[in-house]
Amino acid sequence: MTSLEQDADPADRHLADAVRALAAETGGGPDHPSQGPGTGRLAARPVRAGSALTAGRCLELFDAQLASRALDAAARWLRGRGTGYYTIGSAGHEGNAGLAAALRLTDPALLHYRSAAFYLARSDQAGRGEEGIRDVLLGLAAAAAEPIAGGRHKVFGHRQLNVIPQTSTIASHLPRAVGLALALPRAARLGIATAWPADSVVVCSLGDASVNHSTAAGAFNTAGYCAYQGLPLPLLLVCEDNGLGISVRTPPGWVAASLARLPGIRYYHADGSDLAEVYDTASAAAAYVRGRRAPAVLHLRTVRLGGHAGSDVEAGYRSRAEIAADLDRDPLIGTARLLITAGVLTGQQVLARQARSREQVLALAARIEGSPQLTSAAQVMAPLAPRHPAAVATAVADLAALSLASTSGQAGPATPGRRSRQQVFGGRLPEDEGPLTLAQTINRALADELAVQPEMLIFGEDVARKGGVYGVTRGLLAAFGAGRVFDTLLDEQSILGLALGASLAGLLPVPEIQYLAYLHNAADQVRGEAATLAFFSRGQYLNPLLLRIAGLAYQQGFGGHFHNDNAIAALRDIPGLVIACPARPDDAAALLRTVLASARQDGTVCVFLEPIALYHERDLHEPGDGGWLARYDPPSRWAAAHIPIGRARVHGDGADLTIVTFGNGLRMSLRAAGALARDGIGCRVVDTRWLAPLPVEDLLREASVTGRVLIADETRRTGGVSEGIVTALADSGFAGQVARVASEDSFIPLGAAAGTVLLAETTILAAARDLLR
Ligand SMILES: Cc1ncc(C[n+]2csc(CCOP(=O)(O)OP(=O)(O)O)c2C)c(N)n1
């Protein structure tokens, strides 16, 4: 198999020819004797005058490059036998071994999918021998034993190597990289321990076509925006520019033109085929980033040898001349030239080394071939949503104890960064304020959490100085300072990316999306990044966070589609995501404590969907009745008031009808239930409180009491929450009557016309009467 593979690969033939020609040029045939590698003084000398890359290091990196190339062959071999599932290779990009060498093992890396040589070089740095090769092979074979994703995807990742696995969505990892680079110095300043040294450089690579993606453009902009203001941001972005995005050419010069003059970001350029140049330039860039704690971009001119992936025939869209020109710039030839010219290896030794590497890799491939894969849904899903409800309840109780101690003033804050409640609330504790609105309650609960969790951050558009569009974060900046409560630039992808990086760094981010409608242009950061990290790393990397989103409809006076969005289907189908929807102030604080504790304990990605129209609501049945206000629980009650994930609340105990609802629907349903009660009809109104996971057990119990269920759903009829509730009841074997009323499948218009498409209280009432008829 070895020789067959070798014969089949044009890059290999070209390499052999080039090496022979090189050897002849340098005065000896391919078998010209040399001093041999690693021999004392030669190994310590620069491989080329003026370079800091020593001959010995160059040889080690050459081995990583050769093994990377052999891994591409192994991928094709496994694929051909039906035992491998991934053939996007690294051929032509092996210069990134020099990048790895220029960085520290402890520098967190978020890598492009052509980074096998980087990965192997870093694995060598960790002294892992051929383990790195084995990792990649196991990934190709979707083997359960693969060390990061465990057979869930072929990614480059390893906890010990500080390589954080990335999905295949190009550029989607950049916002997180920016976030991580911003978070590491911030965590150090806040005295929060992270998994990485405070002087780390975050390295993040991407392809040239990916530079054009709006996610990348946003991340470059955010990095520059932070650096422009002098915020420390040790980020090295690396564009591996092979001139192609699958079949589409990147216009010559475009990458340099677009990256060379980014405000706040220093530009470096190197020929990716010249390992010494890559090493020297990457070393300079890393030194700049580390020393100045400022971002830089390293533009590596590379080539892509072969098609985009195994199935892609590049001859269909590239000329022979183009392909041949790229073969001449093979980085393996470049490194062979360095080594032969420096007298480290002969031509024959180069070829022998290549053959040995290929034999080693293919022999390993044969050994791992057929390794067991994941065989059950339970195995696949194990990292998705590990839940430890008892530990979450304990965490809430522990926090309550801390807060209680800080309230009484008897025990001072136990940890630096903790604040006394008296100080935070200016002497007037929220439990002494009298009845509060939903917005006030969330505000006080956020303050209480910030006071005892020094690692918690709050950020988003307008959250700090203004205190949020609706005042929910008012006063938090003054109480906790700009290190922990800050305004961001206006880019939802970046806000979420900051959260992803911060949580990876060990902070507990609570980002805000100003309106639900604006989640949608950034949803991939939740769906493709936040929610998948644990999945693609078997829980070895987590990004616990709480995303607060102001949303849903019924805003008076300030409406229209974008401020009145009731579409949450895009969140509800994300595996593992927890969505809480606080409707009443007397639930909101406990719900908030639960999601934050779950994020901390289990690494859960949580969403807090806050109904804007209820933020400042005070009344329930009659103007002035204060039925939508509630007193704030003191810490002594928090443990008893704990709300586990997926537990509903039942209002009333009527035996005629069960109304299932949430959010604004709760207030409308309670009012409808009041009207029905006046007619002698007894209702129980179930507030699901959780939109994911749904409180199925509670739903079924409450449905069974009356045998009649009306679902009052303010989201759309299609894809809305009620679809899930009906299905949950049917799946659970509920045999009674079920009806639902929901909002129309429409966008929401401005002004009074909004009422024509939104679920109305009168509709709930009429449907209830119909059901009881
Ligand atoms: C957001 C997104 N759109 C499309 C794709 C499909 N796709 C995978 S790789 C690729 C080309 C990327 O080219 P480039 O960034 O230059 O990297 P290269 O493969 O050349 O190294 C495309 C379009 C994707 N993975 N993600």
The ligand as a MOL file (V3000), in Angstrom:
LIG
                    3D

  0  0  0     0  0            999 V3000
M  V30 BEGIN CTAB
M  V30 COUNTS 26 27 0 0 0
M  V30 BEGIN ATOM
M  V30 1 C -20.1580 29.3380 6.9350 0
M  V30 2 C -19.7230 28.2950 5.9500 0
M  V30 3 N -20.0780 28.4010 4.6570 0
M  V30 4 C -19.6750 27.4690 3.7550 0
M  V30 5 C -18.8920 26.4190 4.1570 0
M  V30 6 C -18.4450 25.3640 3.1330 0
M  V30 7 N -16.9850 25.4740 2.9420 0 CHG=1
M  V30 8 C -16.1390 24.6900 3.5880 0
M  V30 9 S -14.5780 25.0650 3.3210 0
M  V30 10 C -14.9770 26.3120 2.2800 0
M  V30 11 C -13.8950 27.1360 1.6180 0
M  V30 12 C -13.0390 27.8260 2.6010 0
M  V30 13 O -11.9500 28.3840 1.9260 0
M  V30 14 P -10.7650 29.0570 2.6990 0
M  V30 15 O -11.2610 29.8580 3.8100 0
M  V30 16 O -9.9250 29.7620 1.7080 0
M  V30 17 O -9.9760 27.8290 3.3270 0
M  V30 18 P -9.2100 26.6550 2.5300 0
M  V30 19 O -10.1580 25.5090 2.4500 0
M  V30 20 O -8.8430 27.1500 1.1840 0
M  V30 21 O -8.0380 26.3430 3.3700 0
M  V30 22 C -16.3340 26.4050 2.1410 0
M  V30 23 C -17.0500 27.3530 1.2770 0
M  V30 24 C -18.5550 26.3310 5.5230 0
M  V30 25 N -17.8340 25.3320 6.0080 0
M  V30 26 N -18.9610 27.2800 6.3820 0
M  V30 END ATOM
M  V30 BEGIN BOND
M  V30 1 1 1 2
M  V30 2 1 2 3
M  V30 3 2 2 26
M  V30 4 2 3 4
M  V30 5 1 4 5
M  V30 6 1 5 6
M  V30 7 2 5 24
M  V30 8 1 6 7
M  V30 9 2 7 8
M  V30 10 1 7 22
M  V30 11 1 8 9
M  V30 12 1 9 10
M  V30 13 1 10 11
M  V30 14 2 10 22
M  V30 15 1 11 12
M  V30 16 1 12 13
M  V30 17 1 13 14
M  V30 18 2 14 15
M  V30 19 1 14 16
M  V30 20 1 14 17
M  V30 21 1 17 18
M  V30 22 2 18 19
M  V30 23 1 18 20
M  V30 24 1 18 21
M  V30 25 1 22 23
M  V30 26 1 24 25
M  V30 27 1 24 26
M  V30 END BOND
M  V30 END CTAB
M  END
